[in-house]
Amino acid sequence: MPSQPIILVTGPYLATQAKELAEASGYAIVHTPPYPTEYVLKAHIEQHDPVGVVARMGQFTANAIAAGKSLKVISKHGAGVDNIDVAAATKHNVQVIRAAGANAVSVAEHAVALMFATVKQLVPLDASLRDGRWEKASFEGRELFGMRLGLVGAGAIAAATARLARGIGLELYVYDPYASDENIAAMGAHRVERVEDLLAQADIVSLHCPLTAQNHHLLDAKRLSLMPRGSYVINTARGGLIDESALLAALESGQLAGAGLDTFEEEPPTQVTPLMRSTRVVLTPHIGGATAEAGARVGTLAVGGIIELLAARPLAADRLVNDIVQPADATPSH
């Protein structure tokens, strides 16, 4: 076992730049398998006794947190911390931090790619042509130019999506009760006060908000029914924001023309669901932020946060998820 203090990464990958940063600061990196179960995660924590964890894949439960005798900080490899039991971390005096914004460009590009693929029907057209059918005579598509895009959330990813969408010629509307008027104006968007009003006027709705207990199934059957017939839903945020059964019903009825999904209620899925079999849906396995460029930025920010916090150097307030007394200097000696 390495003699240096350990940073555990939940998942098999961390950007080279992030690993080099950790090693240069006196830490050793240890990985779990992809999407570790609670049993596997606890076993790794008990074996390696990490001082910090970079949370990438799977759920970080209360039992796993309790197993960390030396654990001081859990650093999310990204922005959303719904896979971390923050209350348990607080109880055990473990600081939870996030690396928000570093993957914004990659996720925004993916959101727009899903818009194009879904609205332009690229997947079923590709499949039909590979199956020997030439369906030009019966095909009628739609232009994205001039369509109304409703963004739920006004954070870094939504802002990056807005920049790309303006170049396409989409009209922008934003629902985010926590964003300032100045931020929404800077996005080139119109503010909408209620999510129901946003849904009622949007040809495309793209989700860019965290998953919380309050907004679980934000898009349920009732709200999906408010959208204009033949509209689209894009989700690169969190699967739990959408009631997947209601989404399938809306697609099958023609209420929605299509959906582009990078996130799902169960990740990874244990079965191919009826929603996933729908030809009206474009699917990707939660890889919107999985680019070399975003991986380097997010990884170094996540690891850097651990190093800074353990060295008792202050982090920006928006990176701190819970409120605990930050540890005294625990920087490895060289």
C-alpha positions as semicolon CSV with decimal commas, in nm:
position;residue;x (nm);y (nm);z (nm)
1;M;0,000;0,000;0,000
2;P;0,138;0,346;-0,082
3;S;0,277;0,537;0,215
4;Q;0,119;0,867;0,100
5;P;-0,232;0,967;0,202
6;I;-0,492;0,834;-0,040
7;I;-0,743;1,008;-0,265
8;L;-1,000;0,750;-0,374
9;V;-1,176;0,793;-0,710
10;T;-1,512;0,621;-0,753
11;G;-1,463;0,492;-1,104
12;P;-1,173;0,375;-1,320
13;Y;-1,077;0,706;-1,481
14;L;-0,928;1,036;-1,375
15;A;-0,761;1,280;-1,613
16;T;-0,383;1,261;-1,628
17;Q;-0,355;1,626;-1,529
18;A;-0,556;1,560;-1,213
19;K;-0,346;1,257;-1,121
20;E;-0,026;1,455;-1,171
21;L;-0,161;1,735;-0,952
22;A;-0,241;1,489;-0,672
23;E;0,096;1,315;-0,694
24;A;0,287;1,643;-0,702
25;S;0,109;1,740;-0,380
26;G;0,204;1,416;-0,204
27;Y;-0,114;1,210;-0,253
28;A;-0,163;0,868;-0,412
29;I;-0,465;0,791;-0,633
30;V;-0,666;0,469;-0,593
31;H;-0,964;0,375;-0,811
32;T;-1,278;0,169;-0,756
33;P;-1,446;-0,027;-1,037
34;P;-1,715;0,155;-1,238
35;Y;-2,034;0,225;-1,042
36;P;-1,924;0,053;-0,721
37;T;-2,193;-0,096;-0,501
38;E;-2,208;0,014;-0,139
39;Y;-2,029;-0,309;-0,043
40;V;-1,746;-0,252;-0,292
41;L;-1,713;0,116;-0,198
42;K;-1,700;0,036;0,174
43;A;-1,438;-0,232;0,110
44;H;-1,217;0,015;-0,077
45;I;-1,259;0,278;0,193
46;E;-1,179;0,031;0,470
47;Q;-0,876;-0,102;0,283
48;H;-0,723;0,227;0,171
49;D;-0,853;0,470;0,438
50;P;-0,865;0,773;0,206
51;V;-0,847;1,130;0,332
52;G;-1,041;1,248;0,028
53;V;-1,271;1,102;-0,236
54;V;-1,341;1,217;-0,589
55;A;-1,703;1,110;-0,639
56;R;-1,763;1,015;-1,001
57;M;-1,977;0,700;-1,039
58;G;-2,240;0,538;-0,820
59;Q;-2,406;0,631;-0,492
60;F;-2,201;0,749;-0,194
61;T;-2,416;0,627;0,095
62;A;-2,419;0,693;0,467
63;N;-2,262;0,354;0,540
64;A;-1,978;0,421;0,299
65;I;-1,917;0,762;0,455
66;A;-1,918;0,614;0,805
67;A;-1,648;0,366;0,699
68;G;-1,400;0,648;0,630
69;K;-1,193;0,681;0,947
70;S;-0,962;0,943;0,793
71;L;-1,211;1,084;0,542
72;K;-1,224;1,465;0,546
73;V;-1,365;1,564;0,209
74;I;-1,579;1,427;-0,075
75;S;-1,522;1,619;-0,397
76;K;-1,786;1,579;-0,665
77;H;-1,644;1,533;-1,015
78;G;-1,897;1,784;-1,150
79;A;-2,179;1,993;-1,007
80;G;-2,469;1,771;-0,900
81;V;-2,433;1,604;-0,560
82;D;-2,757;1,401;-0,559
83;N;-2,551;1,079;-0,551
84;I;-2,386;1,181;-0,221
85;D;-2,558;1,153;0,117
86;V;-2,476;1,509;0,218
87;A;-2,660;1,481;0,552
88;A;-2,449;1,179;0,647
89;A;-2,134;1,360;0,540
90;T;-2,225;1,655;0,759
91;K;-2,297;1,423;1,052
92;H;-1,948;1,274;1,018
93;N;-1,785;1,616;0,971
94;V;-1,694;1,542;0,608
95;Q;-1,690;1,844;0,378
96;V;-1,866;1,797;0,044
97;I;-1,746;2,018;-0,240
98;R;-1,831;2,046;-0,607
99;A;-1,646;2,126;-0,929
100;A;-1,922;2,327;-1,090
101;G;-1,894;2,489;-1,432
102;A;-1,581;2,311;-1,554
103;N;-1,776;2,081;-1,787
104;A;-2,025;2,345;-1,901
105;V;-1,907;2,371;-2,262
106;S;-1,903;1,994;-2,317
107;V;-2,248;1,937;-2,167
108;A;-2,392;2,234;-2,355
109;E;-2,254;2,101;-2,683
110;H;-2,410;1,764;-2,605
111;A;-2,746;1,922;-2,525
112;V;-2,744;2,101;-2,860
113;A;-2,632;1,782;-3,037
114;L;-2,932;1,603;-2,886
115;M;-3,157;1,885;-3,006
116;F;-3,030;1,845;-3,362
117;A;-3,042;1,465;-3,355
118;T;-3,393;1,461;-3,210
119;V;-3,557;1,736;-3,413
120;K;-3,386;1,627;-3,737
121;Q;-3,478;1,259;-3,667
122;L;-3,125;1,149;-3,742
123;V;-3,141;0,815;-3,559
124;P;-3,455;0,671;-3,726
125;L;-3,346;0,805;-4,065
126;D;-3,005;0,643;-4,025
127;A;-3,167;0,314;-3,920
128;S;-3,415;0,313;-4,209
129;L;-3,143;0,378;-4,465
130;R;-2,926;0,100;-4,322
131;D;-3,234;-0,123;-4,350
132;G;-3,257;-0,051;-4,721
133;R;-3,532;0,212;-4,720
134;W;-3,505;0,548;-4,900
135;E;-3,773;0,759;-4,729
136;K;-3,714;1,097;-4,887
137;A;-4,053;1,115;-5,057
138;S;-4,248;1,088;-4,733
139;F;-4,013;1,288;-4,508
140;E;-4,083;1,638;-4,381
141;G;-3,848;1,784;-4,123
142;R;-3,836;2,100;-3,913
143;E;-3,597;2,392;-3,881
144;L;-3,455;2,473;-3,540
145;F;-3,419;2,836;-3,646
146;G;-3,699;3,035;-3,484
147;M;-3,806;2,759;-3,245
148;R;-3,861;2,855;-2,881
149;L;-3,612;2,696;-2,643
150;G;-3,706;2,684;-2,275
151;L;-3,415;2,639;-2,037
152;V;-3,493;2,513;-1,686
153;G;-3,200;2,651;-1,488
154;A;-2,963;2,941;-1,551
155;G;-2,630;2,805;-1,432
156;A;-2,304;2,767;-1,623
157;I;-2,427;2,483;-1,847
158;A;-2,751;2,662;-1,930
159;A;-2,556;2,979;-2,010
160;A;-2,323;2,786;-2,243
161;T;-2,624;2,620;-2,407
162;A;-2,782;2,962;-2,456
163;R;-2,470;3,092;-2,633
164;L;-2,484;2,805;-2,881
165;A;-2,862;2,827;-2,921
166;R;-2,848;3,197;-3,006
167;G;-2,615;3,117;-3,294
168;I;-2,868;2,868;-3,430
169;G;-3,144;3,128;-3,411
170;L;-3,352;2,984;-3,128
171;E;-3,566;3,215;-2,915
172;L;-3,461;3,174;-2,550
173;Y;-3,676;3,157;-2,238
174;V;-3,548;3,071;-1,888
175;Y;-3,710;2,953;-1,568
176;D;-3,486;2,977;-1,262
177;P;-3,625;3,133;-0,942
178;Y;-3,274;3,170;-0,800
179;A;-3,113;3,352;-1,093
180;S;-3,090;3,729;-1,110
181;D;-3,253;3,930;-1,386
182;E;-2,903;4,040;-1,488
183;N;-2,783;3,683;-1,537
184;I;-3,083;3,590;-1,748
185;A;-3,051;3,906;-1,956
186;A;-2,682;3,825;-2,012
187;M;-2,793;3,491;-2,157
188;G;-3,000;3,678;-2,414
189;A;-3,314;3,516;-2,276
190;H;-3,658;3,613;-2,151
191;R;-3,735;3,539;-1,788
192;V;-4,040;3,321;-1,715
193;E;-4,175;3,324;-1,360
194;R;-4,338;2,979;-1,350
195;V;-4,214;2,651;-1,493
196;E;-4,570;2,584;-1,618
197;D;-4,560;2,902;-1,826
198;L;-4,221;2,804;-1,970
199;L;-4,352;2,461;-2,072
200;A;-4,663;2,609;-2,230
201;Q;-4,464;2,817;-2,478
202;A;-4,151;2,609;-2,547
203;D;-4,102;2,404;-2,863
204;I;-3,797;2,249;-2,693
205;V;-3,739;2,222;-2,318
206;S;-3,383;2,157;-2,200
207;L;-3,318;2,073;-1,835
208;H;-3,016;2,229;-1,660
209;C;-3,101;2,217;-1,289
210;P;-2,987;1,998;-1,000
211;L;-3,203;1,711;-0,877
212;T;-3,353;1,778;-0,533
213;A;-3,633;1,630;-0,328
214;Q;-3,846;1,928;-0,429
215;N;-3,808;1,894;-0,806
216;H;-3,810;1,514;-0,839
217;H;-4,029;1,436;-1,144
218;L;-4,041;1,805;-1,230
219;L;-4,168;1,694;-1,570
220;D;-4,462;1,471;-1,483
221;A;-4,771;1,385;-1,685
222;K;-4,952;1,706;-1,591
223;R;-4,665;1,935;-1,684
224;L;-4,578;1,747;-2,002
225;S;-4,939;1,794;-2,113
226;L;-4,886;2,171;-2,100
227;M;-4,625;2,164;-2,377
228;P;-4,728;2,243;-2,735
229;R;-4,818;1,932;-2,928
230;G;-4,519;1,807;-3,126
231;S;-4,257;1,960;-2,894
232;Y;-3,933;1,810;-2,759
233;V;-3,758;1,744;-2,427
234;I;-3,380;1,736;-2,377
235;N;-3,222;1,617;-2,052
236;T;-2,849;1,638;-1,984
237;A;-2,901;1,712;-1,612
238;R;-3,043;1,429;-1,395
239;G;-3,279;1,147;-1,486
240;G;-3,498;1,189;-1,179
241;L;-3,619;1,524;-1,309
242;I;-3,848;1,340;-1,552
243;D;-4,120;1,084;-1,483
244;E;-4,006;0,836;-1,748
245;S;-4,341;0,657;-1,766
246;A;-4,517;0,989;-1,827
247;L;-4,258;1,083;-2,089
248;L;-4,315;0,758;-2,277
249;A;-4,690;0,812;-2,271
250;A;-4,649;1,166;-2,405
251;L;-4,428;1,038;-2,686
252;E;-4,664;0,756;-2,779
253;S;-4,965;0,988;-2,786
254;G;-4,787;1,238;-3,010
255;Q;-4,801;1,510;-2,744
256;L;-4,422;1,513;-2,771
257;A;-4,245;1,455;-3,101
258;G;-3,918;1,343;-2,946
259;A;-3,676;1,342;-2,656
260;G;-3,299;1,346;-2,623
261;L;-3,181;1,183;-2,300
262;D;-2,831;1,164;-2,155
263;T;-2,950;1,085;-1,801
264;F;-3,188;0,830;-1,653
265;E;-3,365;0,751;-1,328
266;E;-3,156;0,435;-1,291
267;E;-2,789;0,456;-1,387
268;P;-2,666;0,234;-1,529
269;P;-3,001;0,084;-1,629
270;T;-3,054;-0,280;-1,532
271;Q;-3,279;-0,338;-1,833
272;V;-3,374;-0,184;-2,166
273;T;-3,698;-0,006;-2,083
274;P;-3,989;0,066;-2,321
275;L;-3,879;0,432;-2,318
276;M;-3,533;0,332;-2,434
277;R;-3,685;0,124;-2,716
278;S;-3,885;0,418;-2,850
279;T;-3,774;0,536;-3,194
280;R;-3,869;0,889;-3,088
281;V;-3,590;0,898;-2,829
282;V;-3,217;0,960;-2,878
283;L;-3,015;0,801;-2,598
284;T;-2,662;0,848;-2,467
285;P;-2,512;0,698;-2,146
286;H;-2,463;1,014;-1,933
287;I;-2,155;1,122;-2,130
288;G;-2,238;1,487;-2,195
289;G;-1,938;1,596;-1,989
290;A;-1,715;1,303;-2,085
291;T;-1,472;1,485;-2,312
292;A;-1,094;1,507;-2,280
293;E;-1,117;1,881;-2,230
294;A;-1,389;1,871;-1,963
295;G;-1,225;1,574;-1,791
296;A;-0,904;1,769;-1,749
297;R;-1,082;2,079;-1,615
298;V;-1,322;1,896;-1,384
299;G;-1,061;1,649;-1,261
300;T;-0,806;1,913;-1,169
301;L;-1,074;2,124;-1,004
302;A;-1,205;1,826;-0,804
303;V;-0,859;1,712;-0,693
304;G;-0,742;2,068;-0,639
305;G;-1,035;2,126;-0,407
306;I;-0,930;1,833;-0,191
307;I;-0,571;1,958;-0,179
308;E;-0,676;2,312;-0,094
309;L;-0,922;2,208;0,173
310;L;-0,678;1,968;0,344
311;A;-0,418;2,246;0,340
312;A;-0,671;2,463;0,528
313;R;-0,688;2,710;0,239
314;P;-1,031;2,861;0,178
315;L;-1,247;2,757;-0,116
316;A;-1,504;2,973;-0,290
317;A;-1,835;2,961;-0,106
318;D;-2,022;2,828;-0,409
319;R;-1,803;2,518;-0,407
320;L;-1,897;2,422;-0,049
321;V;-2,208;2,205;-0,038
322;N;-2,246;2,157;0,338
323;D;-2,155;2,369;0,637
324;I;-1,889;2,212;0,859
325;V;-1,572;2,326;1,032
326;Q;-1,298;2,289;0,774
327;P;-1,002;2,072;0,881
328;A;-0,671;2,204;1,002
329;D;-0,375;2,174;0,768
330;A;-0,336;1,809;0,672
331;T;-0,102;1,862;0,377
332;P;0,135;1,566;0,328
333;S;0,494;1,637;0,422
334;H;0,756;1,597;0,150
